[in-house]
């Protein structure tokens, strides 16, 4: 094993342009090698899924060494990358014709590279086992009906409340639906407390902000066939109107339209907003440090016509030009074993993507977050998703 360090309807007028976007769907073939594997050095790009870089490197080194002991003909050569400029680095590597065999990817990367034929579908590796994985994990790492990454971990966000602020307004039951939020907003506003901490800065991904309300309203960004932008549907208008009305009723902080996403500087972290959403477990623990864990309540994902929240899986893809595909597939099959997925979950703090891997932590917050997993959604898997998001973000900010 070798580890190398490296580097309302009128508000939607803009859609007259965006809705004309036509999208191409693509896929490519492939399957597990059946022939005996000779000596191979499999290359892999890994990113820091453990916040401490040293611990991250050491964990993947141990995992690779464990695999190599069972497969003495295969060496796993891990190159530790950084999230900064990942898109440019991955694109350049795939275009070179000599990419690493495997790369860690998350859902927002897969459509582009799958559509251009740079990745190999991996359905055959999970044949007969798909039902053992959480559906949102498989869906998030798929494109055009084909799985392009073997799931390694699953993250999920949910709602977090400051129960002290709700108590000051005489509210004892935390709101879980849009209707309850509408009812509670004026009670909190009368005490000078905004109901909802919202990050309206276009620099923030809409998966963590507006899109969650769009999904809860039953809407989506793209049509079922992926060829049209349909965010100007009645569901999209309902989601935007809900937020605009909250803003008008002083149920969001005054700077909601420009607010960023820094946990320690957010109105919620400073005790100036009663609830926030799309918060993962690590961030919730940080917020508890600012507010006191006794004041923080972990809730369920919000509901309007649907209960849904953002959840991001991560997995390893096999590049189309992989020089050592047979060895890489052996390693991918090793990683998807329940006992290995459990090790990854314990080391990273993320949830295992397999349903047959038990939650190891006894922390009640971990259990609360795990209950949000069935409602996780990684967003529309579409090659135009990023471009459309940029337009939508500016428009939502303008409306607010």
JOBEL-V109857 format. One record per run of one state. SS is the DSSP state (H for helix, E for strand, - for the rest). FROM is the first residue (numbers start at 1). TO is the last residue. If there is no record, write none. Layout:
SS	FROM	TO
SS	FROM	TO
This chain:
-	1	1
E	2	5
-	6	8
H	9	12
-	13	14
H	15	18
-	19	39
E	40	46
-	47	52
H	53	70
-	71	73
E	74	80
-	81	85
H	86	95
-	96	101
E	102	106
H	107	115
-	116	118
E	119	119
-	120	122
H	123	126
-	127	129
H	130	132
E	133	133
-	134	134
H	135	140
-	141	141
E	142	143
-	144	145
E	146	147
-	148	149
E	150	154
-	155	157
E	158	162
H	163	168
-	169	176
E	177	177
H	178	189
-	190	193
E	194	196
-	197	205
H	206	208
-	209	209
H	210	216
-	217	221
E	222	222
-	223	228
E	229	229
-	230	233
H	234	248
-	249	251
E	252	252
-	253	262
H	263	265
-	266	272
E	273	279
-	280	280
H	281	291
-	292	292
H	293	295
E	296	298
-	299	302
E	303	303
-	304	306
E	307	307
-	308	308
E	309	310
-	311	312
E	313	319
-	320	324
H	325	335
-	336	337
H	338	348
-	349	350
E	351	351
-	352	353
E	354	354
-	355	363
H	364	370
-	371	372
H	373	375
E	376	377
-	378	384
H	385	399
-	400	400
